[in-house]
Amino acid sequence: MYHALVERVSRRNFERVNDHDYEPLLAACRPDVHHRFGGDHALGGERHDVDALRRWFHRLGRLCPTLRLTVTDVWVKGLPHDTTALLRWDATQDLPDGSTYANHGVHVVRLRWMRVVSIDANEDSQAVERALALFAAHGVEEASAAPITS
């Protein structure tokens, strides 16, 4: 029952990202949440608190307004005081040259008492970097910005 609840909430949080509805997701995080997204680019790096994660999500929304994440599998293990959820997903995004960005990856999310402790995003970071370079080449300055870190 608990694992089913974690799976449902986790899937819903990915839908919230698709909808650019970040505040409910952020409210489920501990203040000292750790977020890691691979690569040395505008979306890469590590954040260590909710405020930095909020800025990161809003940047993601600006840079990837048509991003669609589709969760394909969820695995949950652990008890309420120490839970790990693995989410496998596919992503698509319209690019400014008319092509379509596609990526896939896995998020490892750690929770304690249904509060997110850490999010470790694992994807093809080179695909992300190529997409950001294309946005930058089409005049989107933030696509070449330094990573948001805290």
N, C-alpha and C positions, 0 to 999 in steps of 0.2 A: 504494500500500500504506500509506504513512504517513498520507495524508489519510483513508483508510478507518478507520484506528486512531483518529485524532482524533475522527472522527464517532462511532464506537462508544462511546468514553469519554465524549464530550460528552452523548450520549443517556442513557447510564447515570447520569451525574451529575444529570440532571434527574429520573430515577427515584429517585435517592437523596433528593432534596428531597421528592418525594412520600412517601417512606417515613420521613422525618424522620431519615435516616441521614447526618448532616452531616460526621462526622469523616473519612471517606475522601475526601470532596470537599475539605475544608479541608487535608488532608495533601498534596493535589496543588497547593496554592497556595504561592507564594513568601511568605516572612514579611511582606514589604512590599506585599502585594497591594492593588490599588486597586479598590474596588467602588462603583459609582454606581447609585442607584435614584431615579428622578425623583419630585418632589413634596416638599412641605413638610408632612410628616405622620409618624406613628410608624415607617413603613418607608422614608421618603425619606432623602435626603442621601447623603453620601459617607463611606466608611471607607477607612483606609489601612494596615491591618494585619490579620493573621489573627485576632487576639483580638477585635477589633471586629466582624469578619465573623462570627465564631462567635456572638457575642452577638446579632447581627442575625438569623442563621439561627434561633436558638432563639426569638427574638421572633416571627419569621415562623411558626414551628411552633405557638406558643401562640395567636397571633391567627388563624391560618388552618389549623386542625387537619384540615380536609377538603379542602384545596387539592389540585387535580390539575392538573399541567402535562403537556400532550401536545405533544411536539416534532413539528412537521409537515414541516420542511425543515431541512437542514444544508448549509452551504457552507463549505469549508475552502480556504484559500490560504496559500502560503508554505512555507518550509522549516523543519526542526526548530528552528533558532536564532531564528526569527521567524515565528510562525504566527498567523493570524487565523481564528477560527471564527465564523460567523454562524448562529444558531439561531432559527428562527421557531417560535412556540409558541402554543397556546391554553390558557386556564386556566378552571377552574370551581371554585366553592366554595359550600358551603351557608351561607346567612346566617341570623342569629337570628330573622328575621321569617318564615322559611319560603321565602323567595325564593332564587334562585340568582344568584350573582355570576358574570359572564363577562368575560373580557378576552382580549386577544391582544397579542403583542409580538415583539420581536426582542432577543436578547442578542448583544452583540459581545464575544467572549472572545479575549484575546491570550495567547499562550503562548510560552515560551522553553524549549526542551528538555523539553517536556511538563509544564512547571510553569506554572500560571496566574499571569499578571502582572496582568491587569485583567479586570474584568467590568463591562460597561456595559449595564444593563437598560433597555430602552425599551418602555414600555407606556402604556396610557391611565391616566395618573396621577390623573385626575379620578375614574375608576371606582374606583381603589384608595381614594382619599380618601372617596368616598361609602360604600364598604363599611366602612371604619374608623369613620366617623361613625355608622353603623348599629350596629356592635358597641358603640361607646361609649354610645349611647343605650340599649342593652340591658345596661348595667352592666359592660362590659369596660373597666376603667380604662386598661389599657396601650394600648388602641386610640387614646387621645388623648395618649399620652406624646410627649415630644420625640424627634426622630430620634437614633439611635445614631451617633455620629461618633467619629473618633479624631484 
